[in-house]
Amino acid sequence: MGFVFNGRFTLRVRLRYAPFLPTASGTADGEIDLLKQFFQAVSEILHDATDGAHSIGTVLIAPGDSGSPLDSDIQIFPGAWTHATEENIWTSGGRIEYPRDELRIPTMLAHELGHYLYGLFDENVGSDGSVSYICVNDTLNCVACLMEYYDDAKKRQWKPTGGGGFRNFNDFKSQWQNGTAVLTPTGEPSEFCDDTNHTARDPTISGDPHAHDQNVENADKSCWSTIADDSDRGAFEYKLTAPAQALAASPASAPAPTDLVVLLPTQRTVLVLDRSASMTGAKLDQLKDGAALWTQVVESPEEFGIVSYASTPHVDLLVSEVPVSGSDAAWRAAGLAAVNSLAAGGSTAIGDALVTGLSEITAGGSAAGQVLVLVSDGKQNAGTVDALDVVPQLMAAGVRVFALGVGGDQDAELLAAIADSTDGLFLGIPGDLSHEMMEEMITDLVIALAG
């Protein structure tokens, strides 16, 4: 769900717990303030490792287990959760799973971002580095590469002013709030290896200590050579060049501050429905069946709205929170009335419809989960905005698009491009689905939106 613009990453972070709050007296900050400091430090490490090319611009925080796993680049779990990076930022469903206990060590997340952002692998053999920690044919802690095993004590981290370490997260939290936990200004490692200092495998050596995952999975390429290779990243073309010399000096200036935005803890969905003239007949009836069903299965406290479009878009149901069961009859009746009022006629302004849908879904502030369900049976042939030109705005707002193409004239290529670029989903469906098949498909979509 994340993206990069002008070398600055926007990343979505889902907290699988409720963050601790500032003290009642207001004399000590809360966990959101800690996270801001943590991600700023991670950004500085990434900035150093990429010689100033990349840093973290914005972190969107979904607190209290809100939103869907599909909406996050990083999930932070309570306790000593095992590190795991699944796939990459350019693959659907890719994300980092990170333990709350290690919010005290920014270098740890910088390492995981090496996997997630660039497709790098560990440069050690053995889960604890005991078999090999060597990346550059040097000794341990040679300030060589973020992807090798490293002594935790040398990483950039918070340390107690009185010496020693922290017993657990609560001890760290207490000392951080009291001002007795201090973040070290630097740490090791802080670079990625390149071709001048990376050691490839030697086929003549039995049990070669350099037979680590980076060499095995990335064909003996150094980390920088891997980063500079955009061939498998789809839209993520970083266009970076490996440095000319090993262990380049730190960038002359620090990265710009990292912004942290706390998202509203809700799932928000807006249907964007095609009612152009080509939808006349069975396709419109099918669309109404599906939309009507959606108004009945969406649950509190989710937020929901409807936009329809032909030559121009129209807001048919303003985005609002679904009332709790027992108090939702009038709300659901209004949703059904909006769906039943749809009539076919006019052309197909997909781009303008996406702009209106985006405006509606973000009007109440950014939510932890934001999805437009776009339905179309044809090609864009009207409107003032090209549909693909709206994609960067959708990405920047953290809005995913689930696109449904209906019938034989659907523009599958366009709909798939919109869905793929926003980490959504494209489904091409026939124009004569039975009511039972439509019900099953809508149910599957609602489950997918919930993650």
PAPA-744834 format. One record per residue: residue in one letter; z, y, x of N, C-alpha, C in turn. Coordinates in steps of 0.001 Angstrom, whole numbers, plus 500000, padded with zeros to 6 digits. Layout:
# residues N
aZYXZYXZYX/...
***
This chain:
# residues 451
m500000498795500826500000500000500000500000501251500857/g500371501092502124500377502254502998498981502645503444/f498890503804504070497601504252504588497857505225505736/v496789505546506457496906506466507581495899507595507410/f496315508813507725495434509977507656495792510886508819/n494766511230509624494972512075510803496087511547511705/g496123510212511852497089509596512749498502509484512210/r498705509886510944500047509852510350500072508815509233/f500976507847509347501083506787508343501963507227507184/t501554506833505979502420506901504808502805505468504472/l504088505194504423504583503836504194505538503826503002/r505448502758502213506336502600501059507410501576501413/v508654501938501161509799501107501523510598500782500266/r510840499501500055511628499058498897512985498563499376/l514051499184498887515404498750499209515822497682498205/r516207496510498704516609495428497803518099495512497479/y518614496720497399520026496962497129520175498435496771/a521342498801496272521628500217495994522157500873497268/p521525501928497760521983502571498999523343503236498814/f524122503271499908525427503928499803525229505433499667/l526163506064498974526061507480498615526869508339499586/p526617509643499577527487510534500361528931510412499885/t529872510754500725531271510702500320531535511699499193/a532532511375498368532832512208497201533137513645497593/s533720513818498746534066515168499199532863515935499726/g531755515192499943530559515835500478530612516079501968/t531612515510502634531754515739504073530914514777504907/a530393513714504289529581512742505027528339512388504214/d527225512199504909525948511925504256525876510495503738/g524829510237502933524601508911502385523482508180503118/e523125507002502588522178506133503288520772506716503346/i520390507515502378519068508137502421518950509033503658/d520025509708504001520025510543505212519938509663506463/l520628508536506440520533507596507560519103507087507700/l518483506734506586517111506230506629516148507281507169/k516376508530506834515510509599507362515619509655508881/q516831509570509409517009509575510861516395508325511492/f516579507193510826516055505923511339514539505964511447/f513860506382510376512398506389510401511849507478511319/q512577508556511507512145509549512485512171508948513887/a513216508176514196513301507530515505512207506490515676/v511932505714514623510845504725514678509512505426514924/s509306506555514252508078507328514431507930507798515864/e509034508227516475508987508694517867508629507555518819/i509146506361518560508815505206519398507339504854519245/l506842504838517996505436504529517746504531505575518389/h504929506818518302504184507936518893504079507768520406/d505182507375521039505193507141522481504308505939522831/a504462504840522094503719503614522408502213503780522255/t501784504645521347500353504876521126499868506140521840/d500636506624522787500278507822523562499947509016522674/g500747509164521614500604510321520738499584510176519630/a498916509018519539497854508852518538498405508639517131/h499521507915517007500044507554515691501528507882515571/s501924508198514361503332508392514022503475508200512517/i504691508322512021504944508136510585505090509501509933/g504209509787508981504233511075508312505158511113507120/t505065510094506255505848510080505018506354508672504740/v507592508579504321508185507315503877508591507497502421/l508050506651501553508363506682500124509379505583499846/i510568505961499412511678505026499241511850504661497769/a511798503355497471512114502844496129513506502220496207/p514530502879495665515902502395495831516309501374494776/g517390500655495068518017499804494066517152498694493547/d516287498102494382515452496969493999514435497334492921/s514068498621492823513087499044491828511672498831492349/g510700498856491443509315498639491836509018497171492056/s507816496903492538507356495541492774507192495303494262/p507386494040494724507096493742496132505676494125496517/l504749494076495552503356494417495832503186495894496143/d504177496708495787504096498150496009504734498587497320/s505119497649498171505870498037499361505211497560500647/d505353498368501696504979497966503046506163497325503754/i507350497807503417508573497317504048509605497055502964/q510190495879502977511321495575502113512556495412503002/i513598496182502689514842496082503442515853495312502607/f516337494215503177517258493321502477518684493537502968/p519673493330502091521064493462502532521429492352503508/g522384492649504390522872491637505313521961491421506498/a522108490250507096521362489900508314520116489112507962/w519266489681507135518029489022506709517124488762507919/t516421487641507886515539487299508993514324488226509027/h513947488675510215512725489472510367511523488641509919/a510606489276509241509356488600508913508294489639508622/t507122489451509194505984490308508874504889489421508315/e504537489666507051503538488863506364502226489633506282/e501204489100506935499891489728506937499966491130507563/n499091492031507112498982493354507749498801494438506709/i498802495683507160498670496801506240497307496799505549/w496303496204506169494959496200505582494701494974504713/t495678494098504524495508492920503672496370493056502428/s495867492607501298496616492687500044497874491835500135/g498989492414499754500248491682499775500965491692501105/g500379492328502131501034492388503428502285493254503377/r503329492865504114504549493665504147505487493151505247/i506461493959505563507518493622506511508803493368505725/e509514492331506080510849492100505536511839492372506670/y512802493248506400513654493770507468515110493770507023/p516041493402507928517456493344507550518143494697507626/r518957494969506634519732496214506623520639496302507846/d521143495162508303522042495156509453521413495783510691/e520077495805510757519417496316511953518832497717511758/l519323498419510741518970499836510625519547500633511787/r520446500024512556521028500716513703520126500652514931/i519028499857514877518171499680516053516723500008515687/p516276501267515798514898501633515443513835500852516207/t514111500456517442513110499716518221512719498416517536/m513655497808516800513369496551516104512230496741515088/l512306497818514294511253498037513307509952498452513977/a510026499207515077508812499578515814508075498318516263/h508822497303516697508219496015517071507519495381515875/e508195495341514719507588494746513517506336495513513086/l506348496835513270505159497629512944504001497287513880/g504304496837515099503236496351515977502475495205515340/h503214494299514683502564493213513944501768493766512759/y502467494565511937501940494973510632500790495967510712/l500913496955511581499893498005511656498697497621512515/y498898496750513500497845496511514490497433495054514669/g498122494130514007497768492728514164498190492143515503/l499239492679516107499739492161517375500680490990517132/f500857490165518173501761489022518082502807489116519192/d503862488311519031504934488301520022504415487848521386/e504991488451522416504623488085523781505792487384524477/n506333486418523775507336485544524381507157484144523815/v507586483146524554507577481766524090509018481370523842/g509320480894522653510698480594522300511247481701521421/s512010481306520394512454482280519401513388483331519969/d514085483014521082514992483997521662514505484510523002/g513268484184523349512733484654524611513222483852525809/s513932482742525546514550482025526654513534481333527542/v512373480954526980511368480268527782510531481268528556/s510165482350527906509375483359528612509540484706527941/y509773485695528754509833487061528250508800487914528949/i507944487291529740507063488047530616505780488452529900/c505468489720529962504192490227529461503294490612530631/v503865491202531656503037491810532705503340491267534100/n503746489987534135504028489382535440505098490160536201/d506129490512535479507199491290536085508525490727535586/t509602491381535907510911490881535512511297491393534133/l512335490801533578512840491203532272513185492689532263/n512899493329531125513187494751530957512396495619531937/c511104495319532051510252496087532957509591497259532242/v510107497641531073509546498732530280508069498470530011/a507775497203529713506368496821529640505783496904528250/c506327496189527287505622496083526013506585495852524860/l506339496573523758507155496431522557507094495034521958/m506090494248522314505909492955521664506570491801522410/e507227492069523549507896490983524249509379490940523915/y510001489813524256511442489694524049512161490694524945/y513242491279524403513882492349525154515375492346524896/d516127492721525875517568492822525771517921493900524742/d518631493515523671518967494468522610519713495689523135/a520518495489524168521345496595524666520514497741525218/k519264497470525597518418498509526176517522499199525141/k517509498689523910516651499275522886517244500586522382/r516394501415521797516899502662521213517709502314519980/q518930502832519899519837502420518834521025503364518734/w521786503202517644523062503890517517524128503082518264/k524995503790518974526093503134519680527394503868519376/p528519503141519334529816503812519118530160504709520305/t530669505882520014531033506799521105532163506241521954/g532952505332521369534061504752522111533694503523522904/g532385503177522930531944501992523657531969500756522777/g531458499648523308531395498414522543530257498431521548/g530406497656520486529366497563519473529952497660518081/f529116497393517066529548497425515673529781495991515182/r530846495788514434531158494446513941530142493990512898/n529683494901512056528764494593510969528195495906510442/f527405495833509368526792497054508841527842498033508329/n528872497526507663529890498428507122530609499185508230/d530813498522509364531424499203510509530490500296511021/f529198499975511127528213500978511544528179502141510561/k528126501814509270528094502856508236529298503791508373/s530494503198508522531701504005508607531667504927509824/q531259504383510970531239505202512180530120506241512130/w528992505878511491527908506857511343528364508021510476/q529035507726509363529507508789508480530600509627509142/n531375508998510034532446509735510720531954510494511942/g530684510283512312530149510972513472530478510312514786/t530969509055514747531304508352515990530255507310516351/a529127507338515667527963506511516034526847507470516432/v526355507322517655525373508269518198524084507538518551/l522954508116518157521647507537518453521232507880519878/t520921506854520663520463507107522033519120507833521992/p518906508796522882517669509591522833516432508816523254/t516611507771524061515481506956524506515912505497524512/g514962504623524807515255503193524899514061502451525445/e514264501189525743513197500335526259513091499105525358/p511877498581525182510588499084525677510056500205524794/s509053500908525281508491502027524523506981502123524678/e506350501059525156504905501075525377504264499788524848/f502945499810524711502151498606524498501436498280525805/c501341497018526151500619496634527371499121496895527205/d498422497058528341496979497245528310496327496300529318/d495037496440529500494311495486530347494730495550531811/t495348496655532221495725496760533636497048496073533952/n497832495777532927499127495147533205499426493930532343/h498499493540531504498693492363530658498255491104531403/t499047490063531305498729488803531970498217487793530958/a496987487330531153496397486320530270496897484932530670/r496542483947529875496905482562530199496127482074531422/d496733481162532133496085480521533280495903479041532943/p494657478603532693494427477213532272494799476182533332/t495031476619534565495371475668535635496867475406535715/i497666476154534940499120476011535007499610475214533805/s500288474126534063500899473340532996502154474060532523/g502281474215531204503425474940530666503400476406531006/d502233476993531023502054478405531378502992479283530545/p503861480077531179504779480937530419504086482062529671/h502809482253529946502066483291529228501281482743528036/a501596481501527638500945480925526454501705481349525203/h501905482660525062502616483187523906501632483525522790/d502171483943521645501342484113520448500264485181520611/q500573486293521284499559487338521461498343486785522189/n498552486051523251497422485468523980496713484399523176/v497475483559522487496873482461521727496090482988520524/e496707483898519761496094484360518506495049485450518722/n495194486226519778494267487340520026493455487149521302/a493184485893521627492233485535522691492538486213524021/d493802486202524411494242486727525707494062488238525861/k493831488926524755493675490377524845495036491055524950/s495076492146525674496291492954525732496540493597524368/c497735494136524204498032494811522939497096495995522705/w496874496814523742496006497971523556494568497559523248/s494063496488523857492705496027523531492629495556522088/t493710494953521608493760494526520212493795495734519285/i494617496716519628494714497923518803493371498647518728/a492640498664519839491364499396519890490224498655519211/d490454497415518780489419496605518132489565496715516620/d488684497472515968488756497697514520487949496684513705/s487412495659514332486412494811513671486938494061512454/d488231493776512387488750492964511285489663493739510338/r489588495063510359490569495842509605490029496497508349/g488823496225507966488285496836506757488262498342506869/a488930499019505914488924500482505887489837501088506945/f490686500262507554491603500790508571490916500818509929/e490099501814510141489441502002511425490193503083512189/y491015502662513130491836503617513868491029504413514895/k489981503790515427489105504448516416489910504965517610/l490801504111518118491596504461519287490996503841520541/t491256504448521668490783503949522957491988503621523822/a491952502475524486493059502079525349493224503073526486/p494457503309526928494682504264528020494052503793529323/a493753504728530182493082504407531443494024503793532459/q495333504009532291496279503454533248497471502863532520/a498147501971533207499269501279532596500458502206532376/l501227501910531304502474502619531059502313504133531154/a501405504632530341501145506075530350502430506857530086/a502502508034530612503683508874530422503865509208528952/s505078509528528568505345509894527183504511511111526799/p504110511200525523503334512362525078504079513661525376/a503316514710525571503908515996525956504820516559524874/s504526516239523614505342516765522520505752515632521589/a506848515829520877507333514848519913506472514909518657/p506465513837517853505701513882516605506334514840515605/a505540515297514666506071516144513596507128515361512821/p508055516053512175509103515349511432508526514420510366/t509219513335510135508852512376509096509482512802507777/d508661512934506746509176513262505412509634511985504713/l510724512084503979511219510943503204511344511356501752/v510692510602500862510672510910499433511284509740498675/v512301510010497856512930508976497043512191508889495711/l511658507696495410510879507496494195511788507217492993/l511277507546491807512012507223490583512039505705490406/p513184505128490070513305503666490006512742503067488719/t511440503146488547510830502595487341509423502094487625/q508917501225486749507522500789486775506759501605485736/r505656502220486139504882503076485232503450502563485178/t502944502351483972501591501818483777500825502699482791/v499577503021483143498705503767482231497401502994482075/l497058502683480835495766502067480546494699503152480526/v493560502903481186492431503835481206491242503083480618/l490936503352479332490070502487478524488708503109478245/d487677502342478483486287502751478241485978502657476749/r485572503797476146485145503802474736483743504403474611/s482933504214475663481564504727475632480735503951474609/a479536504451474330478697503855473277478385502384473538/s478281502000474815477949500608475135479075499633474791/m480257500166474474481384499308474083481348498958472597/t480396499519471843480316499288470400480288497793470079/g481060497423469059481027496034468601482116495172469211/a481728493955469621482704492950470059483513493405471271/k482877494138472203483611494550473398484736495530473061/l484470496473472150485524497406471764486623496681470997/d486224495749470134487232494971469407488118494197470384/q487509493639471413488252492883472416489183493807473197/l488672494984473572489492495951474291490695496356473444/k490474496599472159491580496984471278492601495865471170/d492141494624471070493069493491471005493965493461472236/g493328493617473409494096493563474643495075494710474778/a494608495947474467495476497117474579496619497056473566/a496310496591472353497354496471471330498419495475471777/l497981494362472346498933493377472848499813493982473930/w499205494783474814499969495388475899501080496291475356/t500778497041474277501803497928473710502981497136473143/q502772495854472881503840495044472293504632494258473339/v504034493977474493504738493155475491505399493980476585/v504997495247476767505636496078477778507105496272477392/e507991496259478371509416496233478085510145497461478641/s511271497760478043512161498798478536512793498314479848/p512996499195480828512837500655480815511514501110481458/e510470500273481399509182500677481973508632501895481233/e507703502583481893507032503729481274505559503394481086/f504977503885480000503654503429479597502906504557478901/g501571504601479132500725505578478455499299505076478356/i498465505788477590497072505374477380496146506583477525/v495098506409478327494002507367478442492721506623478074/s491856507248477285490546506650476997489462507617477452/y488257507088477634487190507959478131485822507484477661/a484941508468477523483503508232477322482833509303478188/s482198510296477580481635511402478370482734512253478990/t483892512284478326485077512992478833486305512126478556/p487368512318479322488591511549479083489479512209478032/h490389511430477460491313511938476452492636511195476600/v493744511937476521495073511312476560495435510884475145/d495512509575474930495785509035473594497264508762473364/l497985508441474440499426508195474330500081508723475601/l500888509762475450501564510335476607502474509301477262/v502590509371478578503466508454479298504909508705478878/s505597507631478513507001507737478124507695506410478379/e509000506452478415509778505235478649509830504388477384/v509646503084477551509731502164476416511187502096475966/p511467502363474688512859502294474209513399500868474273/v514699500750474261515323499434474298515020498683473004/s515086497369473079514826496533471912515762496911470771/g515182497022469566515951497438468401515760498901468078/s515305499663469076515044501087468863513608501440469217/d512757500412469307511404500611469835510299500523468798/a510662500355467519509645500137466489508688501325466380/a509224502539466325508370503722466175507492503910467411/w508054503654468591507275503803469831506108502827469846/r506358501585469484505282500582469505504246500864468412/a504698501391467279503765501761466208502840502881466665/a503392503839467423502562504934467935501530504406468920/g501929503423469736500983502816470665499861502098469935/l500199501345468901499170500654468107498236501642467429/a498793502735466916497964503734466246496981504356467226/a497426504617468445496546505189469464495403504242469783/v495709502965469889494674501966470187493698501829469027/n494212501759467818493353501553466645492450502742466359/s492799503920466896491991505115466641490778505210467562/l490677504339468548489568504409469500488247504094468807/a487227504934469060485890504741468496484863504918469606/a483834504073469602482833504084470670481811505200470469/g481387505792471614480356506817471568480364507632472850/g479172507987473340479111508810474544478807508012475797/s478888508691476946478552508103478239479810507595478955/t479703507358480276480792506703481017481205507553482213/a482289508311482065482782509206483120483998508565483797/i483761507573484638484862506838485255485684507738486177/g485013508553486982485733509414487910486666510381487202/d486159511062486166486988512001485416488165511275484762/a487918510054484305488982509270483673490074508944484681/l489698508607485909490695508317486942491522509556487283/v490866510717487315491591511961487583492641512202486504/t492251512015485241493199512211484139494313511173484191/g493957509919484469494969508881484582495958509173485697/l495447509651486834496308510008487954497246511140487576/s496725512141486893497547513272486461498667512811485531/e498334511915484614499328511427483656500408510579484331/i499992509711485248500949508762485814501891509416486814/t501509510570487346502372511264488309503038512509487732/a502788512797486450503305514037485856504833514096485880/g505468512938485742506924512910485705507561512677487055/g506793512855488145507295512559489485506825511187489932/s506918510908491219506443509633491759507430508522491425/a506896507405490928507724506265490540507584505134491555/a508537504213491544508531503097492488507315502211492292/g506865502043491040505665501269490744504741502085489857/q503482502292490289502531503107489526501184502396489497/v500736502016488291499497501248488168498628501819487053/l497354502072487391496349502361486373495586501075486098/v495452500717484833494634499568484439493325500128483900/l492283500090484735490991500684484414490074499630483806/v489544499911482623488612499008481955487266499704481804/s486180499026482185484841499601482056483810498492481842/d482778498818481086481712497821480860480394498244481497/g480378499397482185479096499867482719479248500686483970/k478192501372484318478169502205485515478491503650485167/q479056504385486129479351505786485900478045506556485709/n477920507267484600476704508038484332477018509406483723/a478268509839483866478655511150483334479880511631484097/g480227512894483864481438513441484463481158514338485653/t482216514973486130482102515936487223482595515380488558/v483238514203488545483847513643489747483341512221489963/d482931511914491186482551510549491522483818509701491645/a483765508499491081484962507646491045485526507376492439/l484663507117493415485150506811494762485814508005495426/d485459509216494989486080510410495563487533510567495117/v487915509848494071489295509928493583490209508967494349/v489617507985495014490401506945495682491408507515496689/p491027508453497570492029508997498501493220509632497800/q492976510276496654494078510873495905494989509799495325/l494382508713494843495175507603494308496035506985495403/m495440506788496567496171506211497692497324507114498112/a497060508409498217498091509352498647499257509395497663/a498969509183496381500013509213495353500698507863495184/g500220506844495893500818505520495770500513504853494444/v499291505061493931498880504479492656497909503329492911/r498249502154492407497336501014492488496460500978491236/v495245500454491388494329500325490250494001498854490030/f494311498374488837493870497056488394492629497291487539/a491471496860488015490194497166487355489659495929486632/l489300496116485367488734495036484563487307495405484193/g486351494622484675484960494829484306484604493930483138/v484017494516482097483743493776480858482238493605480662/g481789492385480419480389492137480077479453492101481274/g478161491939480968477157491719482010476668492966482712/d476973494163482196476476495402482803477536496130483616/q478682495525483826479771496158484567479348496438486007/d479885497506486577479628497842487974480718497178488818/a480551495883489041481581495102489730481844495633491132/e480783496081491818480947496572493186481846497806493224/l481620498742492290482432499954492239483873499630491862/l484048498828490821485397498519490360486186497766491428/a485538496836492116486214496085493179486597497005494327/a485721497962494661486013498898495756487228499758495425/i487321500218494179488467501036493764489746500217493833/a489685498992493303490871498129493292491301497750494701/d490355497334495525490684496901496887491270498041497709/s490705499238497568491166500378498374492573500813498008/t492991500548496772494325500955496323495295499783496283/d494903498657496895495739497449496937496008496925495538/g494977497043494671495102496542493313494410495206493141/l493770495026491997493134493757491672491919494019490796/f490820493309491059489631493415490212489391492085489508/l489124492170488204488769490993487423487505491289486637/g486486490468486811485286490566485992485386489566484858/i485285490046483627485463489155482480484274489278481537/p483944488208480829482852488265479856483227489142478670/g482236489541477928482480490435476799482824489735475512/d483026488421475557483286487680474325484484486754474470/l485516487200475181486719486384475326487361486146473963/s487899484947473766488647484672472550489968485428472590/h490583485573471423491870486263471366492905485534472225/e492864484213472223493823483419472990493642483655474482/m492370483690474943492114483927476358492514485349476751/m492266486317475874492663487684476146494183487789476260/e494905487122475369496361487148475395496882486557476705/e496258485456477141496680484826478387496421485757479578/m495254486433479585494911487315480688495878488509480750/i496172489122479592497088490269479571498471489847480050/t498916488672479619500228488173480044500259487998481562/d499178487424482119499095487244483581499113488577484311/l498432489579483748498416490895484369499796491552484363/v500493491435483231501832492000483146502760491349484168/i502629490031484346503421489315485356503061489809486757/a501735489984487011501294490456488334501832491849488628/l501871492721487627502384494080487829503866494059488162/a504581493073487632506011492953487898506286492321489249/g505206491819489923505369491209491227505920489809491139/
***
